[in-house]
Amino acid sequence: MMKRLNRQVTSNKVLVIAHCEHEFTQRLPQWLNIESSQLLVLSSEGAAVTQPYGCLIRNIILAIYEQGVDDIYLIAPEAQTRPNFNQKILLDKFKNDEIDQDLLDTIEYSRILNEDILSWLKGPKECVEETLKASVTLLKKHPLIPKRVKIEAFTVNTNTGHFTSISPETEEGIC
């Protein structure tokens, strides 16, 4: 039997920032025990929110003010790993699309990413719990997100549907 997240929802719509795998997002209404019409789902690798003024934050803010969202859940699979892609193959694909090494070097030199391009594409280096903690903290401290909005993070066992709450206040080093 699947354990569902039984939360008292305060709004008509719940915003979920979810891991971007299609099957994962399709199972959210069942796991959350919420009608799909009540869900707004934004996808992000590992449910990570990493840029305080990027497109994802803009969409979150608009959902709060335009859709009446009062609850935000960040949900990622508990056993999630960083994408494992072959760097050489990816660089070859860049080259086939006429993205040359000079451009990649310029982007890295300009420090737009604060890391090399391949690391940026892989996503956060932390384990999923630490990534979720950092994302919750970023959202809770964002000046355009009102304090009234409940922000919570969870990992989910994709086999059982069991949720584990992840709180920024818990001890470091859980990974």
OpenMM code with the backbone's topology and positions (N, CA, C; nanometers):
from openmm import Vec3, app, unit

residues = "MET MET LYS ARG LEU ASN ARG GLN VAL THR SER ASN LYS VAL LEU VAL ILE ALA HIS CYS GLU HIS GLU PHE THR GLN ARG LEU PRO GLN TRP LEU ASN ILE GLU SER SER GLN LEU LEU VAL LEU SER SER GLU GLY ALA ALA VAL THR GLN PRO TYR GLY CYS LEU ILE ARG ASN ILE ILE LEU ALA ILE TYR GLU GLN GLY VAL ASP ASP ILE TYR LEU ILE ALA PRO GLU ALA GLN THR ARG PRO ASN PHE ASN GLN LYS ILE LEU LEU ASP LYS PHE LYS ASN ASP GLU ILE ASP GLN ASP LEU LEU ASP THR ILE GLU TYR SER ARG ILE LEU ASN GLU ASP ILE LEU SER TRP LEU LYS GLY PRO LYS GLU CYS VAL GLU GLU THR LEU LYS ALA SER VAL THR LEU LEU LYS LYS HIS PRO LEU ILE PRO LYS ARG VAL LYS ILE GLU ALA PHE THR VAL ASN THR ASN THR GLY HIS PHE THR SER ILE SER PRO GLU THR GLU GLU GLY ILE CYS".split()
positions = [
    Vec3(0.0835, -0.1184, 0.0000),
    Vec3(0.0000, 0.0000, 0.0000),
    Vec3(0.0884, 0.1254, 0.0000),
    Vec3(0.0503, 0.2213, -0.0771),
    Vec3(0.1280, 0.3429, -0.0913),
    Vec3(0.0950, 0.4409, 0.0211),
    Vec3(0.1979, 0.4914, 0.0868),
    Vec3(0.1771, 0.5969, 0.1862),
    Vec3(0.1729, 0.7289, 0.1143),
    Vec3(0.0694, 0.8037, 0.1388),
    Vec3(0.0551, 0.9322, 0.0720),
    Vec3(0.0884, 1.0445, 0.1681),
    Vec3(0.1184, 1.1579, 0.1099),
    Vec3(0.1427, 1.2760, 0.1895),
    Vec3(0.0075, 1.3367, 0.2214),
    Vec3(-0.0333, 1.3315, 0.3455),
    Vec3(-0.1624, 1.3852, 0.3848),
    Vec3(-0.1419, 1.5159, 0.4589),
    Vec3(-0.1402, 1.6220, 0.3860),
    Vec3(-0.1197, 1.7556, 0.4403),
    Vec3(-0.2512, 1.8314, 0.4315),
    Vec3(-0.2716, 1.9206, 0.5248),
    Vec3(-0.3852, 2.0105, 0.5166),
    Vec3(-0.3460, 2.1231, 0.4218),
    Vec3(-0.4066, 2.1276, 0.3074),
    Vec3(-0.3733, 2.2261, 0.2060),
    Vec3(-0.4574, 2.3509, 0.2301),
    Vec3(-0.3914, 2.4677, 0.2308),
    Vec3(-0.4607, 2.5919, 0.2626),
    Vec3(-0.5079, 2.6681, 0.1397),
    Vec3(-0.4674, 2.6277, 0.0226),
    Vec3(-0.5051, 2.7011, -0.0977),
    Vec3(-0.5749, 2.6089, -0.1964),
    Vec3(-0.6329, 2.6710, -0.2994),
    Vec3(-0.6937, 2.5923, -0.4054),
    Vec3(-0.5882, 2.5259, -0.4922),
    Vec3(-0.4737, 2.5882, -0.5018),
    Vec3(-0.3658, 2.5347, -0.5850),
    Vec3(-0.2430, 2.5084, -0.4990),
    Vec3(-0.1748, 2.4016, -0.5299),
    Vec3(-0.0486, 2.3681, -0.4653),
    Vec3(0.0571, 2.3701, -0.5745),
    Vec3(0.1656, 2.4398, -0.5474),
    Vec3(0.2764, 2.4431, -0.6426),
    Vec3(0.3775, 2.3384, -0.6006),
    Vec3(0.4141, 2.2535, -0.6940),
    Vec3(0.5146, 2.1509, -0.6689),
    Vec3(0.6311, 2.1750, -0.7629),
    Vec3(0.7491, 2.1894, -0.7045),
    Vec3(0.8704, 2.1900, -0.7847),
    Vec3(0.9203, 2.0470, -0.7750),
    Vec3(0.9173, 1.9777, -0.8870),
    Vec3(0.9404, 1.8338, -0.8860),
    Vec3(1.0556, 1.7958, -0.9771),
    Vec3(1.1146, 1.6835, -0.9445),
    Vec3(1.2151, 1.6231, -1.0305),
    Vec3(1.1553, 1.6113, -1.1697),
    Vec3(1.2341, 1.6335, -1.2722),
    Vec3(1.1803, 1.6526, -1.4073),
    Vec3(1.1551, 1.5255, -1.4884),
    Vec3(1.1570, 1.4115, -1.4285),
    Vec3(1.1268, 1.2886, -1.5015),
    Vec3(0.9752, 1.2767, -1.5206),
    Vec3(0.9319, 1.2490, -1.6422),
    Vec3(0.7896, 1.2473, -1.6760),
    Vec3(0.7089, 1.1526, -1.5862),
    Vec3(0.7552, 1.0296, -1.5708),
    Vec3(0.6820, 0.9325, -1.4888),
    Vec3(0.6688, 0.9811, -1.3444),
    Vec3(0.7729, 1.0458, -1.2955),
    Vec3(0.7718, 1.0996, -1.1592),
    Vec3(0.6610, 1.2042, -1.1440),
    Vec3(0.6551, 1.2988, -1.2355),
    Vec3(0.5538, 1.4044, -1.2240),
    Vec3(0.4127, 1.3506, -1.2444),
    Vec3(0.3981, 1.2464, -1.3236),
    Vec3(0.2663, 1.1880, -1.3466),
    Vec3(0.2100, 1.1215, -1.2209),
    Vec3(0.2974, 1.0758, -1.1328),
    Vec3(0.2535, 1.0066, -1.0116),
    Vec3(0.2264, 1.1015, -0.8947),
    Vec3(0.2592, 1.2290, -0.9102),
    Vec3(0.2431, 1.3248, -0.8000),
    Vec3(0.1007, 1.3336, -0.7441),
    Vec3(-0.0039, 1.3437, -0.8270),
    Vec3(-0.1379, 1.3536, -0.7676),
    Vec3(-0.1716, 1.2357, -0.6763),
    Vec3(-0.1327, 1.1159, -0.7167),
    Vec3(-0.1581, 0.9973, -0.6353),
    Vec3(-0.0775, 1.0028, -0.5059),
    Vec3(0.0507, 1.0342, -0.5153),
    Vec3(0.1356, 1.0405, -0.3969),
    Vec3(0.0898, 1.1482, -0.2993),
    Vec3(0.0468, 1.2624, -0.3526),
    Vec3(0.0082, 1.3746, -0.2680),
    Vec3(-0.1367, 1.3678, -0.2216),
    Vec3(-0.2137, 1.2774, -0.2835),
    Vec3(-0.3550, 1.2650, -0.2527),
    Vec3(-0.4268, 1.3972, -0.2813),
    Vec3(-0.3940, 1.4547, -0.3964),
    Vec3(-0.4504, 1.5822, -0.4401),
    Vec3(-0.4969, 1.5653, -0.5845),
    Vec3(-0.6105, 1.6249, -0.6160),
    Vec3(-0.6582, 1.6237, -0.7537),
    Vec3(-0.5580, 1.6947, -0.8439),
    Vec3(-0.5367, 1.6413, -0.9639),
    Vec3(-0.4414, 1.7059, -1.0542),
    Vec3(-0.4828, 1.8484, -1.0892),
    Vec3(-0.6110, 1.8805, -1.0824),
    Vec3(-0.6551, 2.0168, -1.1103),
    Vec3(-0.6077, 2.1155, -1.0034),
    Vec3(-0.5705, 2.0658, -0.8860),
    Vec3(-0.5200, 2.1511, -0.7780),
    Vec3(-0.3693, 2.1729, -0.7869),
    Vec3(-0.3023, 2.0971, -0.8723),
    Vec3(-0.1565, 2.1020, -0.8789),
    Vec3(-0.1049, 2.1903, -0.9915),
    Vec3(-0.0077, 2.2697, -0.9588),
    Vec3(0.0748, 2.3371, -1.0578),
    Vec3(0.2125, 2.2738, -1.0407),
    Vec3(0.2674, 2.2199, -1.1469),
    Vec3(0.3956, 2.1504, -1.1369),
    Vec3(0.4993, 2.2209, -1.2230),
    Vec3(0.6096, 2.2570, -1.1593),
    Vec3(0.7261, 2.3090, -1.2298),
    Vec3(0.8355, 2.2050, -1.2159),
    Vec3(0.9011, 2.1739, -1.3243),
    Vec3(1.0037, 2.0705, -1.3224),
    Vec3(1.1434, 2.1313, -1.3161),
    Vec3(1.2265, 2.0663, -1.2372),
    Vec3(1.3665, 2.1051, -1.2254),
    Vec3(1.4443, 1.9804, -1.1858),
    Vec3(1.5591, 1.9596, -1.2453),
    Vec3(1.6405, 1.8424, -1.2118),
    Vec3(1.6620, 1.8374, -1.0609),
    Vec3(1.6146, 1.7303, -0.9991),
    Vec3(1.6308, 1.7129, -0.8551),
    Vec3(1.5477, 1.8083, -0.7717),
    Vec3(1.4492, 1.8741, -0.8320),
    Vec3(1.3662, 1.9738, -0.7635),
    Vec3(1.4511, 2.0877, -0.7072),
    Vec3(1.5619, 2.1160, -0.7728),
    Vec3(1.6558, 2.2185, -0.7247),
    Vec3(1.6149, 2.3574, -0.7719),
    Vec3(1.6254, 2.4522, -0.6811),
    Vec3(1.6096, 2.5943, -0.7125),
    Vec3(1.7436, 2.6569, -0.6771),
    Vec3(1.8179, 2.6989, -0.7776),
    Vec3(1.9555, 2.7412, -0.7523),
    Vec3(1.9826, 2.8878, -0.7822),
    Vec3(1.8965, 2.9509, -0.8606),
    Vec3(1.9213, 3.0903, -0.8984),
    Vec3(1.8117, 3.1792, -0.8414),
    Vec3(1.8478, 3.2768, -0.7588),
    Vec3(1.7461, 3.3586, -0.6926),
    Vec3(1.6669, 3.4494, -0.7865),
    Vec3(1.7160, 3.4745, -0.9063),
    Vec3(1.6419, 3.5591, -0.9994),
    Vec3(1.6382, 3.4983, -1.1386),
    Vec3(1.6234, 3.3657, -1.1445),
    Vec3(1.6126, 3.2973, -1.2721),
    Vec3(1.4676, 3.2751, -1.3110),
    Vec3(1.4477, 3.2055, -1.4204),
    Vec3(1.3142, 3.1792, -1.4730),
    Vec3(1.2286, 3.0977, -1.3765),
    Vec3(1.2893, 3.0012, -1.3093),
    Vec3(1.2126, 2.9175, -1.2175),
    Vec3(1.1547, 3.0017, -1.1032),
    Vec3(1.2348, 3.0884, -1.0452),
    Vec3(1.1856, 3.1761, -0.9375),
    Vec3(1.0760, 3.2683, -0.9906),
    Vec3(1.0954, 3.3224, -1.1084),
    Vec3(0.9921, 3.4084, -1.1671),
    Vec3(0.8602, 3.3330, -1.1769),
    Vec3(0.8650, 3.2080, -1.2239),
    Vec3(0.7425, 3.1289, -1.2361),
    Vec3(0.6815, 3.0976, -1.0997),
    Vec3(0.7640, 3.0761, -0.9997),
    Vec3(0.7140, 3.0521, -0.8640),
    Vec3(0.6418, 3.1766, -0.8129),
    Vec3(0.7035, 3.2924, -0.8283),
    Vec3(0.6436, 3.4178, -0.7812),
    Vec3(0.5115, 3.4445, -0.8537),
    Vec3(0.5094, 3.4243, -0.9837),
    Vec3(0.3856, 3.4440, -1.0592),
    Vec3(0.2768, 3.3461, -1.0156),
    Vec3(0.3131, 3.2228, -0.9858),
    Vec3(0.2150, 3.1246, -0.9388),
    Vec3(0.1544, 3.1691, -0.8053),
    Vec3(0.2371, 3.2239, -0.7175),
    Vec3(0.1879, 3.2711, -0.5880),
    Vec3(0.0860, 3.3832, -0.6078),
    Vec3(0.1203, 3.4807, -0.6901),
    Vec3(0.0360, 3.5989, -0.7035),
    Vec3(-0.0744, 3.5866, -0.8081),
    Vec3(-0.0540, 3.5070, -0.9101),
    Vec3(-0.1552, 3.4948, -1.0156),
    Vec3(-0.2476, 3.3749, -0.9961),
    Vec3(-0.1971, 3.2681, -0.9337),
    Vec3(-0.2768, 3.1461, -0.9170),
    Vec3(-0.3230, 3.1246, -0.7731),
    Vec3(-0.2812, 3.2106, -0.6814),
    Vec3(-0.3245, 3.1984, -0.5425),
    Vec3(-0.2577, 3.0855, -0.4664),
    Vec3(-0.1359, 3.0522, -0.5009),
    Vec3(-0.0634, 2.9446, -0.4343),
    Vec3(-0.0210, 2.9881, -0.2937),
    Vec3(-0.0521, 2.9044, -0.1949),
    Vec3(-0.0081, 2.9279, -0.0568),
    Vec3(0.0831, 2.8166, -0.0063),
    Vec3(0.0926, 2.7076, -0.0817),
    Vec3(0.1722, 2.5914, -0.0430),
    Vec3(0.2662, 2.5553, -0.1565),
    Vec3(0.3943, 2.5405, -0.1229),
    Vec3(0.4939, 2.4978, -0.2206),
    Vec3(0.5650, 2.3757, -0.1645),
    Vec3(0.5685, 2.2700, -0.2448),
    Vec3(0.6408, 2.1486, -0.2082),
    Vec3(0.7524, 2.1268, -0.3094),
    Vec3(0.8721, 2.1005, -0.2605),
    Vec3(0.9822, 2.0583, -0.3448),
    Vec3(0.9949, 1.9080, -0.3244),
    Vec3(0.9875, 1.8312, -0.4317),
    Vec3(0.9839, 1.6855, -0.4189),
    Vec3(1.0813, 1.6218, -0.5171),
    Vec3(1.1684, 1.5373, -0.4625),
    Vec3(1.2670, 1.4669, -0.5447),
    Vec3(1.2728, 1.3207, -0.5014),
    Vec3(1.3117, 1.2326, -0.5906),
    Vec3(1.3271, 1.0926, -0.5513),
    Vec3(1.4392, 1.0783, -0.4495),
    Vec3(1.4192, 0.9928, -0.3491),
    Vec3(1.5196, 0.9797, -0.2431),
    Vec3(1.6505, 0.9208, -0.2924),
    Vec3(1.6478, 0.8434, -0.3945),
    Vec3(1.7697, 0.7783, -0.4434),
    Vec3(1.8234, 0.8475, -0.5672),
    Vec3(1.7930, 0.9748, -0.5822),
    Vec3(1.8341, 1.0445, -0.7030),
    Vec3(1.9846, 1.0639, -0.7072),
    Vec3(2.0378, 1.0472, -0.8259),
    Vec3(2.1801, 1.0722, -0.8475),
    Vec3(2.1946, 1.1805, -0.9530),
    Vec3(2.3112, 1.2385, -0.9579),
    Vec3(2.3385, 1.3396, -1.0605),
    Vec3(2.3349, 1.2739, -1.1971),
    Vec3(2.2951, 1.3501, -1.2993),
    Vec3(2.2956, 1.2931, -1.4337),
    Vec3(2.4339, 1.2388, -1.4684),
    Vec3(2.4346, 1.1236, -1.5289),
    Vec3(2.5608, 1.0614, -1.5653),
    Vec3(2.5710, 1.0608, -1.7171),
    Vec3(2.6354, 1.1616, -1.7709),
    Vec3(2.6507, 1.1663, -1.9149),
    Vec3(2.7983, 1.1608, -1.9493),
    Vec3(2.8231, 1.1125, -2.0687),
    Vec3(2.9593, 1.1021, -2.1173),
    Vec3(3.0029, 1.2394, -2.1664),
    Vec3(3.1007, 1.2980, -2.0980),
    Vec3(3.1441, 1.4341, -2.1291),
    Vec3(3.1972, 1.4462, -2.2713),
    Vec3(3.2742, 1.3464, -2.3156),
    Vec3(3.3306, 1.3521, -2.4504),
    Vec3(3.2203, 1.3499, -2.5557),
    Vec3(3.1206, 1.2651, -2.5361),
    Vec3(3.0091, 1.2583, -2.6318),
    Vec3(2.9332, 1.3908, -2.6332),
    Vec3(2.9099, 1.4491, -2.5152),
    Vec3(2.8401, 1.5765, -2.5085),
    Vec3(2.9196, 1.6865, -2.5801),
    Vec3(3.0495, 1.6905, -2.5564),
    Vec3(3.1330, 1.7901, -2.6237),
    Vec3(3.1324, 1.7701, -2.7758),
    Vec3(3.1301, 1.6435, -2.8187),
    Vec3(3.1202, 1.6144, -2.9622),
    Vec3(2.9859, 1.6632, -3.0178),
    Vec3(2.8792, 1.6464, -2.9415),
    Vec3(2.7474, 1.6952, -2.9860),
    Vec3(2.7465, 1.8472, -2.9935),
    Vec3(2.8109, 1.9131, -2.8964),
    Vec3(2.8246, 2.0583, -2.9044),
    Vec3(2.8930, 2.0968, -3.0355),
    Vec3(3.0020, 2.0277, -3.0640),
    Vec3(3.0799, 2.0583, -3.1840),
    Vec3(2.9948, 2.0372, -3.3094),
    Vec3(2.9164, 1.9283, -3.3132),
    Vec3(2.8279, 1.9022, -3.4273),
    Vec3(2.7239, 2.0128, -3.4455),
    Vec3(2.6867, 2.0764, -3.3350),
    Vec3(2.5905, 2.1877, -3.3411),
    Vec3(2.6599, 2.3231, -3.3527),
    Vec3(2.7874, 2.3190, -3.3889),
    Vec3(2.8675, 2.4391, -3.4119),
    Vec3(2.8857, 2.5245, -3.2869),
    Vec3(2.8855, 2.4598, -3.1727),
    Vec3(2.9213, 2.5259, -3.0469),
    Vec3(3.0665, 2.4881, -3.0230),
    Vec3(3.1557, 2.5837, -3.0460),
    Vec3(3.2976, 2.5493, -3.0420),
    Vec3(3.3591, 2.5711, -2.9028),
    Vec3(3.4761, 2.5176, -2.8874),
    Vec3(3.5477, 2.5240, -2.7604),
    Vec3(3.5769, 2.6678, -2.7189),
    Vec3(3.5992, 2.7574, -2.8162),
    Vec3(3.6235, 2.8981, -2.7832),
    Vec3(3.5051, 2.9585, -2.7083),
    Vec3(3.3850, 2.9269, -2.7536),
    Vec3(3.2653, 2.9776, -2.6853),
    Vec3(3.2571, 2.9223, -2.5432),
    Vec3(3.2802, 2.7927, -2.5279),
    Vec3(3.2771, 2.7308, -2.3950),
    Vec3(3.3823, 2.7946, -2.3047),
    Vec3(3.5005, 2.8186, -2.3586),
    Vec3(3.6078, 2.8837, -2.2821),
    Vec3(3.5676, 3.0254, -2.2411),
    Vec3(3.5018, 3.0982, -2.3308),
    Vec3(3.4577, 3.2348, -2.2999),
    Vec3(3.3545, 3.2349, -2.1877),
    Vec3(3.2593, 3.1432, -2.1940),
    Vec3(3.1581, 3.1341, -2.0887),
    Vec3(3.2247, 3.1032, -1.9547),
    Vec3(3.3166, 3.0097, -1.9543),
    Vec3(3.3868, 2.9753, -1.8300),
    Vec3(3.4727, 3.0910, -1.7811),
    Vec3(3.5392, 3.1597, -1.8718),
    Vec3(3.6254, 3.2720, -1.8347),
    Vec3(3.5441, 3.3860, -1.7727),
    Vec3(3.4241, 3.4081, -1.8253),
    Vec3(3.3412, 3.5190, -1.7766),
    Vec3(3.2808, 3.4913, -1.6387),
    Vec3(3.2939, 3.3700, -1.5913),
    Vec3(3.2445, 3.3287, -1.4594),
    Vec3(3.0933, 3.3459, -1.4438),
    Vec3(3.0228, 3.3325, -1.5516),
    Vec3(2.8766, 3.3387, -1.5484),
    Vec3(2.8217, 3.2254, -1.4629),
    Vec3(2.8848, 3.1111, -1.4704),
    Vec3(2.8321, 2.9899, -1.4073),
    Vec3(2.8919, 2.9604, -1.2699),
    Vec3(2.9999, 3.0238, -1.2331),
    Vec3(3.0725, 2.9940, -1.1086),
    Vec3(3.1312, 2.8532, -1.1072),
    Vec3(3.1342, 2.7861, -1.2206),
    Vec3(3.1934, 2.6529, -1.2339),
    Vec3(3.2084, 2.6237, -1.3823),
    Vec3(3.2693, 2.5107, -1.4140),
    Vec3(3.2824, 2.4776, -1.5559),
    Vec3(3.1481, 2.4312, -1.6119),
    Vec3(3.1341, 2.4377, -1.7416),
    Vec3(3.0065, 2.4095, -1.8074),
    Vec3(2.9572, 2.2677, -1.7811),
    Vec3(3.0456, 2.1713, -1.7881),
    Vec3(3.0033, 2.0329, -1.7673),
    Vec3(2.9535, 2.0101, -1.6248),
    Vec3(3.0175, 2.0713, -1.5268),
    Vec3(2.9695, 2.0610, -1.3875),
    Vec3(2.8336, 2.1280, -1.3738),
    Vec3(2.8164, 2.2422, -1.4385),
    Vec3(2.6891, 2.3141, -1.4341),
    Vec3(2.5777, 2.2279, -1.4933),
    Vec3(2.6063, 2.1598, -1.6050),
    Vec3(2.5056, 2.0746, -1.6671),
    Vec3(2.4688, 1.9547, -1.5793),
    Vec3(2.5644, 1.9056, -1.5024),
    Vec3(2.5358, 1.7936, -1.4129),
    Vec3(2.4469, 1.8345, -1.2968),
    Vec3(2.4515, 1.9609, -1.2592),
    Vec3(2.3663, 2.0096, -1.1506),
    Vec3(2.4394, 2.0133, -1.0187),
    Vec3(2.3630, 2.0383, -0.9110),
    Vec3(2.4243, 2.0530, -0.7783),
    Vec3(2.5084, 1.9320, -0.7400),
    Vec3(2.6203, 1.9602, -0.6736),
    Vec3(2.7112, 1.8537, -0.6310),
    Vec3(2.6617, 1.7825, -0.5057),
    Vec3(2.5778, 1.8485, -0.4305),
    Vec3(2.5307, 1.7931, -0.3042),
    Vec3(2.4349, 1.6771, -0.3290),
    Vec3(2.4129, 1.6002, -0.2247),
    Vec3(2.3123, 1.4950, -0.2331),
    Vec3(2.1747, 1.5606, -0.2380),
    Vec3(2.0728, 1.4846, -0.2700),
    Vec3(1.9398, 1.5392, -0.2906),
    Vec3(1.8886, 1.6112, -0.1652),
    Vec3(1.9166, 1.5588, -0.0465),
    Vec3(1.8678, 1.6229, 0.0764),
    Vec3(1.9297, 1.7612, 0.0953),
    Vec3(2.0598, 1.7721, 0.0715),
    Vec3(2.1272, 1.9009, 0.0873),
    Vec3(2.0802, 1.9997, -0.0205),
    Vec3(2.0574, 1.9503, -0.1406),
    Vec3(2.0065, 2.0357, -0.2477),
    Vec3(1.8680, 2.0887, -0.2117),
    Vec3(1.7821, 2.0020, -0.1580),
    Vec3(1.6475, 2.0449, -0.1180),
    Vec3(1.6530, 2.1461, -0.0044),
    Vec3(1.7401, 2.1224, 0.0939),
    Vec3(1.7554, 2.2174, 0.2047),
    Vec3(1.7943, 2.3556, 0.1530),
    Vec3(1.8936, 2.3596, 0.0640),
    Vec3(1.9400, 2.4867, 0.0090),
    Vec3(1.8292, 2.5547, -0.0709),
    Vec3(1.7505, 2.4773, -0.1432),
    Vec3(1.6409, 2.5330, -0.2225),
    Vec3(1.5330, 2.5929, -0.1332),
    Vec3(1.4980, 2.5234, -0.0255),
    Vec3(1.3975, 2.5746, 0.0685),
    Vec3(1.4471, 2.7045, 0.1311),
    Vec3(1.5724, 2.7068, 0.1724),
    Vec3(1.6291, 2.8278, 0.2325),
    Vec3(1.6252, 2.9435, 0.1342),
    Vec3(1.6638, 2.9192, 0.0093),
    Vec3(1.6610, 3.0242, -0.0924),
    Vec3(1.5195, 3.0792, -0.1086),
    Vec3(1.4202, 2.9909, -0.1155),
    Vec3(1.2820, 3.0355, -0.1334),
    Vec3(1.2300, 3.1116, -0.0111),
    Vec3(1.2589, 3.0598, 0.1075),
    Vec3(1.2083, 3.1247, 0.2293),
    Vec3(1.2704, 3.2622, 0.2515),
    Vec3(1.3918, 3.2820, 0.2042),
    Vec3(1.4595, 3.4103, 0.2237),
    Vec3(1.4407, 3.5064, 0.1068),
    Vec3(1.3737, 3.4620, 0.0017),
    Vec3(1.3585, 3.5469, -0.1160),
    Vec3(1.2676, 3.6653, -0.0831),
    Vec3(1.3106, 3.7869, -0.1163),
    Vec3(1.2328, 3.9048, -0.0789),
    Vec3(1.0966, 3.9176, -0.1473),
    Vec3(1.0737, 3.8478, -0.2570),
    Vec3(0.9460, 3.8575, -0.3277),
    Vec3(0.8511, 3.7422, -0.2986),
    Vec3(0.8916, 3.6522, -0.2099),
    Vec3(0.8044, 3.5420, -0.1700),
    Vec3(0.7535, 3.5719, -0.0296),
    Vec3(0.6219, 3.5896, -0.0160),
    Vec3(0.5680, 3.6295, 0.1147),
    Vec3(0.5832, 3.5199, 0.2202),
    Vec3(0.5953, 3.5637, 0.3439),
    Vec3(0.6131, 3.4725, 0.4576),
    Vec3(0.4924, 3.3802, 0.4761),
    Vec3(0.3759, 3.4202, 0.4285),
    Vec3(0.2547, 3.3397, 0.4448),
    Vec3(0.2592, 3.2091, 0.3650),
    Vec3(0.3478, 3.2023, 0.2661),
    Vec3(0.3567, 3.0829, 0.1815),
    Vec3(0.4319, 2.9737, 0.2560),
    Vec3(0.3685, 2.8576, 0.2687),
    Vec3(0.4311, 2.7413, 0.3312),
    Vec3(0.5217, 2.6742, 0.2285),
    Vec3(0.6486, 2.6537, 0.2658),
    Vec3(0.7449, 2.5919, 0.1748),
    Vec3(0.8034, 2.4704, 0.2449),
    Vec3(0.7861, 2.3537, 0.1851),
    Vec3(0.8350, 2.2296, 0.2432),
    Vec3(0.9035, 2.1459, 0.1362),
    Vec3(0.9969, 2.0627, 0.1798),
    Vec3(1.0678, 1.9747, 0.0871),
    Vec3(1.0572, 1.8306, 0.1338),
    Vec3(1.0553, 1.7414, 0.0372),
    Vec3(1.0415, 1.5992, 0.0659),
    Vec3(1.1218, 1.5175, -0.0346),
    Vec3(1.1696, 1.4047, 0.0124),
    Vec3(1.2133, 1.3011, -0.0806),
    Vec3(1.1021, 1.1977, -0.0801),
    Vec3(1.0918, 1.1258, -0.1890),
    Vec3(0.9895, 1.0224, -0.1991),
    Vec3(1.0543, 0.8938, -0.2482),
    Vec3(1.0172, 0.7851, -0.1844),
    Vec3(1.0575, 0.6538, -0.2317),
    Vec3(0.9653, 0.6219, -0.3485),
    Vec3(1.0195, 0.6141, -0.4684),
    Vec3(0.9359, 0.5986, -0.5874),
    Vec3(0.8708, 0.4610, -0.5975),
    Vec3(0.9172, 0.3653, -0.5196),
    Vec3(0.8546, 0.2330, -0.5203),
    Vec3(0.7345, 0.2264, -0.4265),
    Vec3(0.7458, 0.2914, -0.3108),
    Vec3(0.6395, 0.2822, -0.2104),
    Vec3(0.5528, 0.4072, -0.2014),
    Vec3(0.6030, 0.5212, -0.2510),
    Vec3(0.5299, 0.6465, -0.2378),
    Vec3(0.5454, 0.7090, -0.1003),
    Vec3(0.6361, 0.6565, -0.0185),
    Vec3(0.6577, 0.7086, 0.1169),
    Vec3(0.7411, 0.8369, 0.1105),
    Vec3(0.6927, 0.9423, 0.1770),
    Vec3(0.7598, 1.0717, 0.1804),
    Vec3(0.8430, 1.0872, 0.3064),
    Vec3(0.9572, 1.1520, 0.2934),
    Vec3(1.0409, 1.1897, 0.4067),
    Vec3(1.0590, 1.3400, 0.4016),
    Vec3(1.0231, 1.4061, 0.5103),
    Vec3(1.0353, 1.5510, 0.5172),
    Vec3(1.1823, 1.5907, 0.5296),
    Vec3(1.2194, 1.6937, 0.4556),
    Vec3(1.3554, 1.7469, 0.4593),
    Vec3(1.3438, 1.8910, 0.5076),
    Vec3(1.4095, 1.9207, 0.6177),
    Vec3(1.4015, 2.0543, 0.6750),
    Vec3(1.5390, 2.1184, 0.6793),
    Vec3(1.5475, 2.2464, 0.6429),
    Vec3(1.6772, 2.3166, 0.6487),
    Vec3(1.7330, 2.3234, 0.7910),
    Vec3(1.6483, 2.3078, 0.8907),
    Vec3(1.6926, 2.3177, 1.0301),
    Vec3(1.7585, 2.1902, 1.0819),
    Vec3(1.7449, 2.0792, 1.0066),
    Vec3(1.8044, 1.9537, 1.0534),
    Vec3(1.9553, 1.9572, 1.0360),
    Vec3(2.0202, 1.8653, 1.1049),
    Vec3(2.1664, 1.8602, 1.1051),
    Vec3(2.2254, 1.8519, 0.9664),
    Vec3(2.3417, 1.9124, 0.9532),
    Vec3(2.4172, 1.9019, 0.8285),
    Vec3(2.4746, 1.7611, 0.8177),
    Vec3(2.5125, 1.7266, 0.6975),
    Vec3(2.5828, 1.5997, 0.6774),
    Vec3(2.4951, 1.4767, 0.6812),
    Vec3(2.3686, 1.4893, 0.6378),
    Vec3(2.2813, 1.3726, 0.6368),
    Vec3(2.3091, 1.2821, 0.5176),
    Vec3(2.3894, 1.3274, 0.4267),
    Vec3(2.4155, 1.2495, 0.3044),
    Vec3(2.5248, 1.1469, 0.3244),
] * unit.nanometer
topology = app.Topology()
chain = topology.addChain("A")
for resn in residues:
    res = topology.addResidue(resn, chain)
    for name in ("N", "CA", "C"):
        topology.addAtom(name, app.Element.getBySymbol(name[0]), res)
